[in-house]
């Protein structure tokens, strides 16, 4: 039996009634994964909904030439919901990026908990809706942004989350390339471009320090690193 306190610490489940939490605790399982362990594979039947308690998980699709990241999730996120509700198989593979702990709830457990507290159904729909919005945003980035713009956008987001002033990647460069929808060779070339133009500086061990946030924002918007200076009007004087 799971600890009710552990379930309650998950934001999406925190407001559920005690009877619903008891149903989940009595029927749920806890699973732990080392970094790079596979939680589930595409094509398998879903064992239930996975709820991440600790760690980080990449959900990917493997193609003939390379792997494509579908989404990346952290604590509080749910995984593998779709086949549980539509009756199909798992559409993607989930791999732990870090040591990860999950709670797994079968369809029977979810149905029993919804019977005790219907709000759980809306909470799961909310999670799915957030996922759809993220997938549309990812599709937009891959379809309409260059690799350089996608890298700049990623570095801006990482710099906002950095607490040490150093931007650290969450895994090897090959995994970041998959996250950006490209290959490692292209990623290395774009990082070299950013260093050469003084936007970032390598700090060792795969870390980078942001030197020019404005330049990075311009790149993320698809503009050159350096803003163009306005040309003087005909007959005017040069500054």
Protein Blocks (a to p, Z undefined) as FASTA:
>chain_A
ZZfklmmmpmklmmpcfklmmmmmmmmccddddehiafbdehiacfbdcddfbdcddddd
ddfkbccdfbdcdehiaehklmmmnopacfbdcddfbdcddddddfklmmmmmmmommlm
mmmmmmmmmmmmmmmmmmmmmmmpcfklmmmmmmmmmmmmpcnlpacdfbdfklmmmmno
pafklmmmmmmmmmmnomaccebjhiacdfblmlmmmmmnopafbdcdddddehiacZZ
